[in-house]
Amino acid sequence: MKKDILVISSIILLSTLLGLSVLTYGQAWYGDFSSYIMQARSILSGTMNEFLVHNAFTVDHSTLLVGPVAYPWGYPTLLAPAYALYGMKPIYLKLPNIVLFALFLACFFVLLRRRLDLLDSALLTAVAGFSPAFVTFLDQILSDIPFLLFSTLSLLLIDLVVEPNRPRKQLWIWNVILGAAIFWAFFTRTNGILLLPVLAIYQFFNYFQPERDWIALKKNLGLLILPYATFGILAAGALLIFPGGQASYFSHYALLDMAQLSSNLHYYSTLMGDFFAGLPASQAIYYVAVAFFVLGALATFRREYHFVSYIVLSLLLFVTWPEPQGLRFIFPLIPLFLYFSYRGMKWSLTKLSVGYQPLGKGFVYGWWGLIALLFLVSSVQTAYTNLADQRAINGPFDPYSNAMFEFVRQETPAESVIVFFKPRVMQMLTSRDSLLIDRCNLLGQGDYVVINTKRDEKYGQVNPNELPACNPDLASEPVFSNRRFVVYQVLK
């Protein structure tokens, strides 16, 4: 036990130092982060319904989909204390994810130790903890890292509660904690609801079998139901406290057609390869990992129904979701992919003759150890570059963006509607309603049009070179300009 604590503590400490070192003072131009911050701010100020009204205006009147009216309130709730302490300072708002990622590594390590020896568990945890995909993502104010934690924690707790030989008092407590963990996964990302059928499938294969004692099963029925009851009570409480808005997600399904479905199938079949991006021969490494993943899943299927069902249900959801979102969408599946791939390699060793098994074992340890080492070197280089650049401010918090947002705050009426390529960012930083409009003839729906001159129509805005000639409602001369932005008033 002491060795386990020493090993996981060392990995978490090094991973946390890497995470802290890659944080910047700015934030990439993703619109999602601004909605999370505004929701956190509305929790603190008691203006959650007002937030919904303004964000619904943006979502309903923009010409492109910009997101749901509200994201699940779990991540904003976790952000609220940091915002209360530090306000609109992005680097401090990223600190909760550093803590949550450390907790994920601890959960992943415990999950592995229930199946593998110390060296195996340490290698896989190090691969996850040093991965540039995870480490660099800690610089984003997004809900993917919290969901990674609650997803992994729920799978670990399913392990713990579906053990009839445990003392009943422990099982009652663990089942309540499991229901709470699944609730927090759902409260953080809507697809956390998939963990409920995953639990049901695992319970079915472990309890509802002919050789089971049905009297014992009836005796344990309360325990089986307890996680769902806990989840239901917490979800009902959240509905009473927090307003809705997540249902607007379903409007995105209007974009789904057979062509998109086919594209998604191909996209998600190769997406996991991005986890190994940057490694020498990364595609070859990915294909090898996939081959052993299949072997590992088949070899351990009867014990890992919850892992397999979670992967299958998640992929079915992602493939039918019209908008591919990149590697972050499948973060919760990466730990399972690593585990099954590793198990596939270890299973293959059993098929070797006794004389070759030491060589095979050396290959397995060398393979995963080298990946962990290369990940560590890459993450250290990224951290060093970031610190050498003095955590450079980027995105909507750089000086040019600040000057533009200051102009909007000071020189436009409070009731103005601003057309901008990231309308939720505009709303967050200026308290002005904002729209994303990519059609020149509709720019008159706003009072001011703000154009990022480094962007073009591919990013959801009118081509800067076409303004203001493409719409007679725009003033001929901008009311503000700098190297990055130009602002036109709409003449009404």
Secondary structure in CASP SS format (residue, H / E / C, confidence):
PFRMAT SS
TARGET T0000
AUTHOR 0000-0000-0000
METHOD secondary structure of the structure
MODEL  1
M C 1.00
K H 1.00
K H 1.00
D H 1.00
I H 1.00
L H 1.00
V H 1.00
I H 1.00
S H 1.00
S H 1.00
I H 1.00
I H 1.00
L H 1.00
L H 1.00
S H 1.00
T H 1.00
L H 1.00
L H 1.00
G H 1.00
L H 1.00
S H 1.00
V H 1.00
L C 1.00
T C 1.00
Y C 1.00
G C 1.00
Q C 1.00
A C 1.00
W C 1.00
Y C 1.00
G C 1.00
D H 1.00
F H 1.00
S H 1.00
S H 1.00
Y H 1.00
I H 1.00
M H 1.00
Q H 1.00
A H 1.00
R H 1.00
S H 1.00
I H 1.00
L H 1.00
S H 1.00
G C 1.00
T C 1.00
M H 1.00
N H 1.00
E H 1.00
F H 1.00
L H 1.00
V H 1.00
H H 1.00
N H 1.00
A H 1.00
F H 1.00
T H 1.00
V H 1.00
D H 1.00
H H 1.00
S C 1.00
T C 1.00
L C 1.00
L C 1.00
V C 1.00
G C 1.00
P C 1.00
V C 1.00
A C 1.00
Y C 1.00
P C 1.00
W C 1.00
G H 1.00
Y H 1.00
P H 1.00
T H 1.00
L H 1.00
L H 1.00
A H 1.00
P H 1.00
A H 1.00
Y H 1.00
A H 1.00
L H 1.00
Y H 1.00
G C 1.00
M C 1.00
K C 1.00
P H 1.00
I H 1.00
Y H 1.00
L H 1.00
K C 1.00
L H 1.00
P H 1.00
N H 1.00
I H 1.00
V H 1.00
L H 1.00
F H 1.00
A H 1.00
L H 1.00
F H 1.00
L H 1.00
A H 1.00
C H 1.00
F H 1.00
F H 1.00
V H 1.00
L H 1.00
L H 1.00
R H 1.00
R C 1.00
R C 1.00
L C 1.00
D C 1.00
L H 1.00
L H 1.00
D H 1.00
S H 1.00
A H 1.00
L H 1.00
L H 1.00
T H 1.00
A H 1.00
V H 1.00
A H 1.00
G H 1.00
F H 1.00
S C 1.00
P H 1.00
A H 1.00
F H 1.00
V H 1.00
T H 1.00
F H 1.00
L C 1.00
D C 1.00
Q C 1.00
I C 1.00
L C 1.00
S C 1.00
D H 1.00
I H 1.00
P H 1.00
F H 1.00
L H 1.00
L H 1.00
F H 1.00
S H 1.00
T H 1.00
L H 1.00
S H 1.00
L H 1.00
L H 1.00
L H 1.00
I H 1.00
D H 1.00
L H 1.00
V H 1.00
V C 1.00
E C 1.00
P C 1.00
N C 1.00
R C 1.00
P C 1.00
R H 1.00
K H 1.00
Q H 1.00
L H 1.00
W H 1.00
I H 1.00
W H 1.00
N H 1.00
V H 1.00
I H 1.00
L H 1.00
G H 1.00
A H 1.00
A H 1.00
I H 1.00
F H 1.00
W H 1.00
A H 1.00
F H 1.00
F H 1.00
T H 1.00
R C 1.00
T H 1.00
N H 1.00
G H 1.00
I H 1.00
L H 1.00
L H 1.00
L H 1.00
P H 1.00
V H 1.00
L H 1.00
A H 1.00
I H 1.00
Y H 1.00
Q H 1.00
F H 1.00
F H 1.00
N H 1.00
Y H 1.00
F C 1.00
Q C 1.00
P C 1.00
E C 1.00
R C 1.00
D C 1.00
W H 1.00
I H 1.00
A H 1.00
L H 1.00
K H 1.00
K H 1.00
N C 1.00
L H 1.00
G H 1.00
L H 1.00
L H 1.00
I H 1.00
L H 1.00
P H 1.00
Y H 1.00
A H 1.00
T H 1.00
F H 1.00
G H 1.00
I H 1.00
L H 1.00
A H 1.00
A H 1.00
G H 1.00
A H 1.00
L H 1.00
L H 1.00
I H 1.00
F C 1.00
P C 1.00
G C 1.00
G C 1.00
Q H 1.00
A H 1.00
S H 1.00
Y H 1.00
F H 1.00
S H 1.00
H H 1.00
Y H 1.00
A H 1.00
L H 1.00
L C 1.00
D C 1.00
M H 1.00
A H 1.00
Q H 1.00
L H 1.00
S H 1.00
S H 1.00
N H 1.00
L H 1.00
H H 1.00
Y H 1.00
Y H 1.00
S H 1.00
T H 1.00
L H 1.00
M H 1.00
G H 1.00
D H 1.00
F H 1.00
F H 1.00
A C 1.00
G C 1.00
L C 1.00
P C 1.00
A C 1.00
S H 1.00
Q H 1.00
A H 1.00
I H 1.00
Y H 1.00
Y H 1.00
V H 1.00
A H 1.00
V H 1.00
A H 1.00
F H 1.00
F H 1.00
V H 1.00
L H 1.00
G H 1.00
A H 1.00
L H 1.00
A H 1.00
T C 1.00
F C 1.00
R C 1.00
R C 1.00
E C 1.00
Y H 1.00
H H 1.00
F H 1.00
V H 1.00
S H 1.00
Y H 1.00
I H 1.00
V H 1.00
L H 1.00
S H 1.00
L H 1.00
L H 1.00
L H 1.00
F H 1.00
V H 1.00
T H 1.00
W C 1.00
P C 1.00
E C 1.00
P C 1.00
Q C 1.00
G C 1.00
L H 1.00
R H 1.00
F H 1.00
I H 1.00
F H 1.00
P H 1.00
L H 1.00
I H 1.00
P H 1.00
L H 1.00
F H 1.00
L H 1.00
Y H 1.00
F H 1.00
S H 1.00
Y H 1.00
R H 1.00
G H 1.00
M H 1.00
K H 1.00
W H 1.00
S H 1.00
L H 1.00
T C 1.00
K C 1.00
L C 1.00
S C 1.00
V H 1.00
G H 1.00
Y H 1.00
Q H 1.00
P H 1.00
L H 1.00
G H 1.00
K H 1.00
G H 1.00
F H 1.00
V H 1.00
Y H 1.00
G H 1.00
W H 1.00
W H 1.00
G H 1.00
L H 1.00
I H 1.00
A H 1.00
L H 1.00
L H 1.00
F H 1.00
L H 1.00
V H 1.00
S H 1.00
S H 1.00
V H 1.00
Q H 1.00
T H 1.00
A H 1.00
Y H 1.00
T H 1.00
N H 1.00
L H 1.00
A H 1.00
D C 1.00
Q C 1.00
R C 1.00
A C 1.00
I C 1.00
N C 1.00
G H 1.00
P H 1.00
F H 1.00
D C 1.00
P H 1.00
Y H 1.00
S H 1.00
N H 1.00
A H 1.00
M H 1.00
F H 1.00
E H 1.00
F H 1.00
V H 1.00
R H 1.00
Q H 1.00
E H 1.00
T C 1.00
P C 1.00
A C 1.00
E C 1.00
S C 1.00
V E 1.00
I E 1.00
V E 1.00
F C 1.00
F C 1.00
K C 1.00
P H 1.00
R H 1.00
V H 1.00
M H 1.00
Q H 1.00
M H 1.00
L H 1.00
T H 1.00
S C 1.00
R C 1.00
D E 1.00
S E 1.00
L E 1.00
L C 1.00
I C 1.00
D C 1.00
R C 1.00
C H 1.00
N H 1.00
L H 1.00
L H 1.00
G H 1.00
Q H 1.00
G C 1.00
D C 1.00
Y E 1.00
V E 1.00
V E 1.00
I E 1.00
N E 1.00
T C 1.00
K C 1.00
R C 1.00
D C 1.00
E H 1.00
K H 1.00
Y H 1.00
G C 1.00
Q C 1.00
V C 1.00
N C 1.00
P H 1.00
N H 1.00
E H 1.00
L C 1.00
P C 1.00
A C 1.00
C C 1.00
N C 1.00
P C 1.00
D C 1.00
L E 1.00
A C 1.00
S C 1.00
E C 1.00
P C 1.00
V C 1.00
F E 1.00
S E 1.00
N C 1.00
R C 1.00
R C 1.00
F E 1.00
V E 1.00
V E 1.00
Y E 1.00
Q E 1.00
V E 1.00
L C 1.00
K C 1.00
END
